[in-house]
C-alpha cells in the first residue's frame, strides 16, 4: 500500500514517529513503508501549520533572546552519547488506524523511549503519546538488542506523553546490565546557544545521534489540543526520534524529542522541538503512579459535559477545557461542590482539553480515589470574568452513581 505523498509547497509540523502501512487517526505522522523515501507528512498553510495529531490547530512562534553560541571543546560527543544511549530504547507499536481511503488498517508505529525509573519489580519508560496512540501491542528494544513486551501505564494526549512499564522479571541479567536509568537535568539551567545532542530511533533504523544547539526556549506550539512550550533545536530530529532524549553536555536529559517544522520545498532546516523535562516530569510521575484495576472499578464524576470549542472561547472568553452542562444528583461532582457552568481544566495536574481526555483521565483512577480538579468558575459579576479554583473529588463507582 502506497503512502500519501507530501503535498508540495506546504509547511507543516510533523510529529516524529515512524510506522508502516497507513496513517493513524490523528496521525502517526511518518509510517514506515517499503521505501524509505516514501514518508507521509501532514500538510498545512504557511501561517497556520498543524501538528499531525491535532488536525485543526496552528503554531505560534514567540519572540526570544538572541542566540549566543558557546563552544565546549573539552566534551567528547562520542563518549557523552555512548553513555546516554544506554538510557534510550527503541519502541515499536502495532497500531490500528485508517488508510488513505478511510478503511481500517493495521500497521506499525516506531519511535523512541527514555528509561525514566525502576523499582523492585518494574521498569518505567517515558515516550510520546503519539508513538503508542491506538496501539494493540507495544515492544521495547534495549541497547543489547533484546525486545520485550511493554504495557501502557498511562498517557496524556494534551501533553503528548506516555509511560510504559516492563516487569523486571521479563529481563535477563544481560539486558538489565545493558541499560541505566536516565539522569534528568531538572535543575540545570538551559540557555539559548547551549550545545545539545538528540538521541533516538531515527526512521526506525536503530538509535542514532545528532548534534546541534538550543535555538530558542519557550517556543509556543498552539493547536486546538492546547499549547506546549517547547525547546527549539537545530540538532536533526527525524521520524522515529519521537520520545527520544535531548541531552546537554553533562549527559542529562533536558527534553523529550517530539516534533519538527518541515517544508516540502526544503527551505526550512534545523527546526526541531522537544518537550522540556521540567514540564514533562510532573505529568510523567503522575502517569507512573496509576495502578491497573478492572474496568468496572473505574471512578466516575457524575457530570454531563461538552468540550469548550474555539467558537465558545471567542464568544464568551472561556478557557479551553470541559464545560459542565449539568450534574448527576447526589453524584461525586455535586458532593464536591462543582456547579453547572464550571469548566474543568485539569485532573491531578494533567491538562484536559476535551471530553474524551477528561473521561480517559477520570477512568484511569479507581472508584474511591480522591482526585484534584482545577476548574474555571464564573465570578457572577456580569462581565464574564472567571476564577480558577481547586476542588477535591472522591470518585464514585458506576453502581453507586444515581441514575
C-alpha positions as CSV (number, residue, x, y, z in Angstrom):
1,X,0.0,0.0,0.0
2,X,1.5,3.3,-1.0
3,X,1.6,6.2,1.4
4,X,0.0,9.6,0.9
5,X,2.7,11.8,-0.6
6,X,3.5,15.2,0.8
7,X,1.6,18.0,-0.9
8,X,4.1,20.3,-2.4
9,X,4.7,23.8,-1.4
10,X,3.2,23.5,2.1
11,X,4.6,24.0,5.5
12,X,3.8,21.5,8.3
13,X,4.6,20.3,11.7
14,X,5.3,16.6,11.9
15,X,5.3,14.5,15.0
16,X,8.3,12.3,14.7
17,X,7.2,8.7,15.0
18,X,7.7,6.2,12.1
19,X,5.5,3.4,11.0
20,X,4.2,1.1,8.3
21,X,1.2,0.7,6.2
22,X,-1.3,3.5,6.8
23,X,-2.0,6.8,8.6
24,X,-3.2,6.5,12.2
25,X,-6.1,8.5,13.5
26,X,-4.6,11.9,14.5
27,X,-1.6,10.6,12.5
28,X,1.4,8.8,13.5
29,X,3.0,11.2,11.1
30,X,5.5,9.2,9.3
31,X,4.8,5.5,9.0
32,X,7.4,3.1,7.7
33,X,6.9,1.8,4.1
34,X,8.8,-0.5,1.9
35,X,10.7,2.5,0.5
36,X,12.5,4.8,3.0
37,X,11.9,7.7,0.6
38,X,8.1,7.4,1.0
39,X,7.2,9.2,4.2
40,X,3.8,10.7,4.9
41,X,3.6,14.2,6.3
42,X,0.6,16.3,7.2
43,X,0.1,19.5,5.2
44,X,-0.9,22.9,6.4
45,X,-0.7,26.5,5.5
46,X,2.3,28.8,5.7
47,X,0.9,30.9,8.5
48,X,-1.2,28.2,10.4
49,X,0.7,24.9,10.5
50,X,-0.9,21.9,12.0
51,X,0.7,19.4,14.4
52,X,-0.2,15.9,13.0
53,X,-2.3,14.6,15.8
54,X,-4.1,18.0,16.2
55,X,-5.6,18.5,12.8
56,X,-7.1,22.0,13.1
57,X,-4.6,23.9,15.1
58,X,-1.8,26.4,14.4
59,X,1.6,27.2,15.6
60,X,2.7,30.4,17.2
61,X,6.4,31.2,17.5
62,X,7.2,33.5,20.3
63,X,10.0,36.1,20.4
64,X,13.1,35.0,22.2
65,X,16.5,36.3,23.1
66,X,19.4,36.3,20.6
67,X,21.4,33.2,20.2
68,X,24.9,33.3,21.9
69,X,26.7,30.1,20.9
70,X,29.3,28.7,23.3
71,X,31.8,26.1,22.3
72,X,32.7,23.3,24.7
73,X,35.9,21.7,23.3
74,X,36.6,19.6,26.4
75,X,33.5,17.4,25.8
76,X,33.9,14.3,23.6
77,X,30.5,13.9,22.0
78,X,31.2,10.2,21.3
79,X,31.8,9.5,25.0
80,X,28.8,11.6,26.1
81,X,26.5,9.8,23.6
82,X,27.7,6.3,24.3
83,X,26.8,6.8,28.0
84,X,23.4,8.4,27.4
85,X,22.4,5.9,24.7
86,X,22.1,3.2,27.3
87,X,19.1,5.2,28.7
88,X,17.4,5.3,25.3
89,X,15.3,2.5,23.9
90,X,13.5,1.7,20.6
91,X,9.7,1.4,20.6
92,X,7.6,-0.5,18.0
93,X,3.8,-0.5,18.4
94,X,1.2,-2.5,16.5
95,X,-1.5,0.1,15.8
96,X,-4.9,0.2,14.3
97,X,-6.0,3.2,12.1
98,X,-7.2,4.2,8.7
99,X,-5.7,4.1,5.3
100,X,-5.9,6.9,2.7
101,X,-9.4,5.6,1.6
102,X,-10.7,5.6,5.2
103,X,-10.6,1.9,5.6
104,X,-9.5,0.2,8.9
105,X,-5.9,-1.0,8.6
106,X,-3.1,-2.3,10.7
107,X,0.4,-1.0,10.9
108,X,3.5,-0.4,13.0
109,X,4.5,2.9,14.7
110,X,8.2,3.2,15.6
111,X,9.6,5.7,18.0
112,X,11.9,6.0,21.0
113,X,11.7,6.0,24.7
114,X,13.7,7.0,27.8
115,X,14.4,4.8,30.8
116,X,12.8,7.0,33.4
117,X,12.9,4.9,36.6
118,X,12.7,1.5,38.1
119,X,11.6,0.0,41.4
120,X,11.9,-3.6,42.8
121,X,9.6,-5.1,40.2
122,X,9.0,-2.6,37.3
123,X,10.9,-0.6,34.7
124,X,9.3,2.7,33.6
125,X,9.8,4.0,30.1
126,X,8.8,7.6,29.0
127,X,7.7,8.3,25.5
128,X,5.4,10.4,23.4
129,X,1.7,9.7,23.4
130,X,1.5,9.8,19.6
131,X,4.1,7.0,19.4
132,X,1.7,4.5,21.1
133,X,-1.6,6.0,20.1
134,X,-4.2,3.3,19.1
135,X,-1.6,0.6,20.0
136,X,-2.7,-3.0,20.4
137,X,0.8,-4.3,21.3
138,X,4.0,-2.5,22.3
139,X,7.6,-3.8,22.1
140,X,10.7,-2.2,23.6
141,X,14.2,-3.0,22.3
142,X,17.2,-2.3,24.5
143,X,20.7,-1.5,23.5
144,X,21.7,-5.1,23.7
145,X,19.2,-6.0,21.0
146,X,16.7,-7.7,23.3
147,X,13.0,-6.9,22.6
148,X,10.3,-7.4,25.3
149,X,6.6,-6.6,25.5
150,X,5.6,-3.4,27.3
151,X,2.3,-2.3,28.9
152,X,0.9,1.2,28.7
153,X,0.6,2.5,32.2
154,X,-0.9,5.8,31.3
155,X,-0.9,8.6,28.6
156,X,-1.6,12.3,28.4
157,X,-2.8,13.3,25.0
158,X,-2.7,17.1,25.7
159,X,0.9,16.9,26.9
160,X,1.9,14.2,24.3
161,X,3.4,12.0,27.0
162,X,3.1,8.4,28.0
163,X,4.5,5.9,30.5
164,X,5.2,2.2,29.6
165,X,6.0,-0.5,32.1
166,X,8.1,-3.7,31.8
167,X,8.3,-6.3,34.5
168,X,11.9,-6.7,35.6
169,X,11.3,-10.5,35.7
170,X,11.0,-10.5,31.9
171,X,14.6,-9.2,31.5
172,X,17.7,-11.3,31.5
173,X,20.7,-10.3,33.6
174,X,22.5,-9.3,30.4
175,X,19.7,-6.9,29.4
176,X,19.4,-5.4,32.9
177,X,23.2,-4.7,32.7
178,X,22.8,-3.0,29.3
179,X,20.7,0.0,30.3
180,X,20.7,2.6,33.0
181,X,18.1,5.0,34.3
182,X,18.4,8.4,32.7
183,X,19.9,11.3,34.5
184,X,17.4,14.2,34.3
185,X,18.6,17.8,34.1
186,X,15.7,19.2,36.0
187,X,17.9,21.6,38.0
188,X,20.3,22.5,35.2
189,X,19.6,25.9,33.6
190,X,19.2,25.8,29.8
191,X,20.4,28.8,27.7
192,X,20.0,29.6,24.1
193,X,23.2,28.6,22.4
194,X,23.9,25.6,24.6
195,X,25.2,22.6,22.7
196,X,22.8,19.6,22.8
197,X,22.7,16.0,21.5
198,X,19.5,14.3,20.2
199,X,19.2,10.6,20.6
200,X,16.5,8.4,19.1
201,X,15.4,5.6,16.8
202,X,15.6,7.7,13.6
203,X,13.5,6.3,10.7
204,X,13.1,3.1,12.7
205,X,16.6,2.0,11.7
206,X,18.1,2.0,15.2
207,X,19.3,4.5,17.7
208,X,21.3,7.4,16.2
209,X,23.0,10.6,17.4
210,X,22.7,14.1,16.1
211,X,24.3,17.3,17.5
212,X,23.3,20.9,17.5
213,X,22.4,23.9,19.7
214,X,19.4,25.2,21.6
215,X,18.0,27.6,19.1
216,X,15.2,29.0,21.3
217,X,13.3,28.4,24.5
218,X,9.6,28.6,25.4
219,X,8.5,28.2,21.8
220,X,4.7,28.1,22.0
221,X,3.2,25.4,19.8
222,X,-0.6,26.1,19.7
223,X,-3.5,24.0,18.4
224,X,-7.0,23.1,19.4
225,X,-5.4,20.4,21.6
226,X,-3.7,23.1,23.6
227,X,-0.3,24.7,23.7
228,X,3.1,23.2,24.5
229,X,6.0,25.3,25.5
230,X,9.0,23.7,23.6
231,X,12.7,23.8,23.3
232,X,13.8,24.5,19.7
233,X,17.0,22.9,18.5
234,X,18.8,22.6,15.2
235,X,20.0,19.1,16.1
236,X,18.5,16.9,13.4
237,X,15.3,15.3,14.6
238,X,13.7,12.8,12.2
239,X,10.7,10.5,12.1
240,X,11.3,7.8,14.7
241,X,13.0,10.2,17.1
242,X,9.7,10.8,19.0
243,X,10.1,10.0,22.6
244,X,13.9,10.1,22.5
245,X,16.2,12.2,24.6
246,X,17.6,15.7,24.1
247,X,20.7,15.8,26.4
248,X,23.1,18.6,27.5
249,X,26.8,18.4,27.7
250,X,26.6,16.8,31.1
251,X,24.7,13.8,29.6
252,X,21.5,15.0,31.4
253,X,18.1,14.7,29.7
254,X,16.7,18.2,29.2
255,X,13.9,17.4,26.8
256,X,11.9,14.7,25.0
257,X,12.1,14.9,21.2
258,X,8.6,15.4,19.8
259,X,8.2,17.2,16.5
260,X,9.9,19.2,13.8
261,X,9.0,22.0,11.5
262,X,9.1,21.0,7.9
263,X,8.5,22.4,4.4
264,X,8.3,20.2,1.3
265,X,10.2,22.7,-0.8
266,X,13.2,22.3,1.5
267,X,13.6,26.0,2.5
268,X,13.3,25.3,6.3
269,X,16.0,23.4,8.1
270,X,17.0,22.8,11.6
271,X,13.7,23.4,13.4
272,X,13.1,20.5,15.8
273,X,11.3,20.7,19.1
274,X,11.5,18.9,22.4
275,X,9.2,19.0,25.5
276,X,11.3,20.4,28.4
277,X,11.9,17.7,31.0
278,X,10.9,20.2,33.7
279,X,7.5,20.4,32.1
280,X,7.2,16.7,31.3
281,X,8.3,15.2,34.7
282,X,5.3,16.1,36.9
283,X,3.0,14.6,34.3
284,X,5.1,11.5,33.8
285,X,5.3,11.0,37.6
286,X,1.5,11.2,37.8
287,X,1.1,8.7,35.0
288,X,3.7,6.4,36.7
289,X,1.6,6.3,39.9
290,X,-1.5,5.0,38.1
291,X,-2.5,1.4,39.0
292,X,-4.1,-1.3,37.0
293,X,-7.6,-2.5,38.0
294,X,-10.7,-4.0,36.3
295,X,-12.5,-1.6,34.0
296,X,-15.7,-2.0,36.0
297,X,-14.0,-0.5,39.1
298,X,-13.2,2.8,37.3
299,X,-14.2,6.0,39.0
300,X,-16.9,8.4,37.8
301,X,-17.5,12.1,38.4
302,X,-21.2,12.3,37.6
303,X,-21.3,15.1,35.2
304,X,-23.0,15.9,31.8
305,X,-20.3,17.6,29.8
306,X,-19.3,19.2,26.5
307,X,-16.0,20.3,25.0
308,X,-15.3,24.1,25.0
309,X,-15.0,24.8,21.3
310,X,-12.9,27.6,19.7
311,X,-16.2,29.4,19.0
312,X,-17.1,29.3,22.7
313,X,-13.7,30.6,23.6
314,X,-14.1,33.5,21.1
315,X,-17.7,34.4,22.0
316,X,-17.5,34.0,25.8
317,X,-13.9,34.4,26.6
318,X,-13.8,30.9,28.1
319,X,-10.6,28.9,28.6
320,X,-10.1,25.6,26.7
321,X,-11.4,22.7,28.8
322,X,-14.6,20.7,29.5
323,X,-17.8,22.5,30.3
324,X,-20.2,21.1,32.9
325,X,-23.7,21.3,31.5
326,X,-25.4,19.5,34.4
327,X,-24.6,17.4,37.5
328,X,-25.9,14.0,38.4
329,X,-27.9,14.4,41.5
330,X,-26.0,13.0,44.6
331,X,-23.1,12.2,42.3
332,X,-19.4,12.7,43.1
333,X,-19.1,16.1,41.4
334,X,-22.2,17.5,43.2
335,X,-20.9,16.2,46.6
336,X,-17.6,18.0,46.0
337,X,-19.3,21.3,45.2
338,X,-18.9,21.5,41.5
339,X,-21.5,23.6,39.7
340,X,-23.2,23.7,36.2
341,X,-21.1,26.2,34.2
342,X,-17.8,25.2,35.7
343,X,-15.1,24.4,33.2
344,X,-12.7,21.5,34.2
345,X,-9.1,22.4,33.2
346,X,-7.0,19.6,34.7
347,X,-7.2,16.3,36.7
348,X,-4.3,15.8,39.2
349,X,-2.2,18.3,37.4
350,X,-2.8,16.8,33.9
351,X,-4.5,19.1,31.4
352,X,-7.8,18.1,29.9
353,X,-8.9,19.8,26.7
354,X,-12.0,17.8,25.6
355,X,-14.5,15.3,26.9
356,X,-12.5,12.3,25.7
357,X,-9.4,13.4,27.6
358,X,-11.4,14.0,30.7
359,X,-13.1,10.6,30.5
360,X,-9.7,9.0,30.0
361,X,-8.1,10.8,33.0
362,X,-11.0,10.0,35.4
363,X,-11.3,6.4,34.3
364,X,-7.6,6.0,35.0
365,X,-8.4,6.1,38.7
366,X,-10.3,3.5,40.8
367,X,-13.6,4.4,42.4
368,X,-13.0,5.8,45.9
369,X,-9.8,7.7,44.8
370,X,-9.5,11.3,45.6
371,X,-8.6,13.5,42.6
372,X,-7.8,17.2,42.4
373,X,-9.5,19.2,39.8
374,X,-8.6,22.7,38.7
375,X,-11.8,24.4,37.4
376,X,-12.7,27.8,35.9
377,X,-15.8,29.3,37.6
378,X,-17.7,32.4,36.6
379,X,-17.5,35.2,39.1
380,X,-21.1,36.3,38.6
381,X,-20.2,39.9,38.1
382,X,-21.9,40.2,34.8
383,X,-18.6,40.7,32.9
384,X,-18.0,37.0,32.1
385,X,-14.9,37.1,34.3
386,X,-13.8,33.8,35.8
387,X,-11.5,32.5,38.5
388,X,-9.6,29.3,38.7
389,X,-10.2,27.2,41.9
390,X,-9.1,23.8,43.1
391,X,-11.6,21.2,44.1
392,X,-11.0,17.7,45.6
393,X,-13.4,15.0,44.4
394,X,-13.8,11.4,45.7
395,X,-14.7,9.4,42.6
396,X,-17.8,7.1,42.8
397,X,-18.2,3.7,41.1
398,X,-20.8,3.2,38.4
399,X,-23.1,1.1,40.6
400,X,-23.3,3.8,43.3
401,X,-23.9,6.6,40.8
402,X,-27.5,7.6,40.8
403,X,-29.4,7.1,37.5
